[in-house]
Amino acid sequence: MSVAAPIAACPGCVAAPQAVANIPAQAGEVTLHLPPIHCAACIGTIERGLAAMPGVRAARVNLSRKRVVIDAPSVPVDQLVQAIAGLGYEAQPLDAQMMQAVETDPEGRKLLTKLAVAGFAMMNVMLFSVAVWSGAAEATRILFHWLSALIAVPTLIYSAQVFFGSAWRALRVGRLNMDVPISLAIILACGLSIYETAQGSEQVYFDAALSLTFFLLIGRYLDHRTRIAARSAAQELSALELPWATRVTPDGPQAVAVTDLRPGDDVIIASGMRAPVDGEIIKGTTQMDRSFLTGESLAIDAGPGTLIAAGEINLGAAITLRATAVGEDTTLRRMIAMVETAEGAKNRYTALADRAAQVYAPLVHLLAFATFFGWFVVSGDVAKALNIAIAVLIITCPCALGLAVPAVMTAAAGRLFRHGLLVKDATAIERLAEVDTVIFDKTGTLTEGHARIDPTVLSAQDQAILAALASQSQHPVSRAITAAMPADIRPAELSDVTETAGQGISALWQGRVVQLGRGAWVGAAGSPALKIGDAAPIVLPMSETLRDGAKDAVAALTQRGLEVSILSGDAPAPVDKIAKTLGVPGRSELSPDDKCTVIRDQTASGKNVLMVGDGLNDTAALALAHASISPASALDASRAASDVVLLGRSLREVPLAIATSKSARLRVLENFAIAAGYNMIAVPLAIAGIATPLTAAIAMSLSSITVLLNALRLR
């Protein structure tokens, strides 16, 4: 077990000690990962503690991302990590450059600006239109038309770039998309309005072009907001890799970049640090936390000959590892490659609106061209034929179709957020509606993620000794014991307390030796065990606590006819126990590759799988599944790979996610029906020449508003 770290200001945030190599100083800002922080007290303690250090100009803690950004160009990173450890918190170096690309949203800001400009211009042009409709004199009408043109033309050039650029990219490769008819309608309406203004005509359609642009930008921005929360899981995983390591050289330990390590190098893994490479322990004994990688709920004993994977955390004394795989060959990098492959497969999923556009766009163009040709043949008037064709283009413009999906998805995402579910991916709700199979990880997902120890099987005297021994260590098992002790138990008085790294803790109690630690160390058949004097050691019973709502969620999913199962990297006994409790099948000792294989097999058999997991070993499976959910307590990389993040502690909302998604799909289909019904009524009127471009724009706006109101029913 490890030596105790100073107690944090927040009692819930007690970190393992840190002993890191002399990592070279970094220029500019340093980003560190802070796994244990969870409240405002943590933020204040770390920021004040770092600000008091010489050379630190500023420190900003992000609680939701569990990171601190430190402006200290002259302070070595190891000193910053040690300072945070001195405050009672664990800190891990992050590669900030890996994360830079996902921290900003310039595209969203551009869309919002274009939307605001279009809305402002539309309102002003409509004011001029009202004046004209009210019977303005001819000179006033012409002036207002030119003022409208002065506002509309630059606005459309700026705000409608979104559609123009997309349409041009499609046409350049010889295909059509929804933005082609949109762009054509805007350009023709604006061009015809300029011509009519120059001719002194009474009818112009600048307001129609602007309202069309405004409503379509609303749909485009709503769609963008559902996408922006999704960050690359592969980048998150890459950022978890340590940028520095301590290599053993003839001149002693030396800090080097991880990229400089080679197979055969000896690397020191300090207490509390992640392994930067795959390798074999050649010196030291400890316990390793590999729950992020394998889902094992208990730390494993490790000593000379034990194989370690990159990403595992050393919980005990420092060890020396002989590297067997570095760089792209490590377990962590192979997992990153799997995630990238899985993300690519998921990104090929085509949104429902895009599938509809493949049929809709060509039909609109053919209809408008046929209208123009027909009226030109009948009337011989190019201007009249063009006017009617523009009305057809505007009235058939896929504004309602463009709003049909994003409006519903935004309403559904809002409803789920109020119930503690954050939707991160644009097509997540569509894919959730198609789910028929649900797979749960066990450790940290169905369970609380840590083993629970029941000390009440001991006598009151033995509990007092156990409480006293456990309180002398910050090892995860010791903290679990301390948390489980009854409130009325007072720790016994101990003397000569000694902690043996990787083994346990011993002391004297009333002249007798008492020990708490590994079973083999105290002579017991299991771990952890308590030994008092010459009495037989007592193995402490350990169990896992189901996460709140786990039973209700599984029961509700099963009742809905979905297939539910458990895939875990943990040992058979705990997996079988949880599976029996929930009444579902469970498979144990599965590697990340095994989980992906199961999901691929299910997909190949026609199943749409929802994966619910939290660990690093679940990341590839989360990315590969048809849809995925992670709890907020999951690793950053797992949350990034998932489509939905469960913000609360309870799993009761998982069935709600599926039910809401199915309801959202129904609303989308209803919106398509509304759009189709509108076109069945409006299009014949436009072809007949009854609807002008202005009335077409009003009809188009009404259909868009109807679609929005129908979408709001989800709320």
Secondary structure, 3 states (H helix, E strand, C coil): CCCCCCCCCCCCCCCCCCCCCCCCECCCEEEEECCCCCCHHHHHHHHHHHHCCCCCCEEEEECCCCEEEEECCCCEHHHHHHHHHHCCCCCEECCHHHHHCCCCCHHHHHHHHHHHHHHHHHHHHHHHHHHHHCCCCHHHHHHHHHHHHHHHHHHHHHHCHHHHHHHHHHHHCCCCCCHHHHHHHHHHHHHHHHHHHHCCCCCCCHHHHHHHHHHHHHHHHHHHHHHHCCCCHHHHHHHHCCCEEEEEECCEEEEEEHHHCCCCCEEEECCCCECCCEEEEEECCEEEECHHHHCCCCCEEECCCCEECCCCEECCCCEEEEEEECHHHCHHHHHHHHHHHHHHHHHCCCCHHHHHHHHHHHHHHHHHHHHHHHHHHHHCCHHHHHHHHHHHHHHCCCHHHHHHHHHHHHHHHHHHHHCCEEECCCCHHHHHCCCCEEEECHHHHHEEEEEEECHHHCCHHHHHHHHHHHCCCCCHHHHHHHHHCCCCCCCCCCEEEEEECCCEEEEEECCEEEEEECHHHHCCCCCCEEEECCCCCEECCEEEEECCCHHHHHHHHHHCCCEEEEECCCCHHHHHHHHHHHCCCEECCCCHHHHHHHHHHHHHCCCCEEEECCCHHHHHHHHHCCEEEEECCCCHHHHHHCCEEECCCCCCHHHHHHHHHHHHHHHHHHHHHHHHHHHHHHHHHHHCCCCCHHHHHHHHHHHHHHHHHHHHCCC
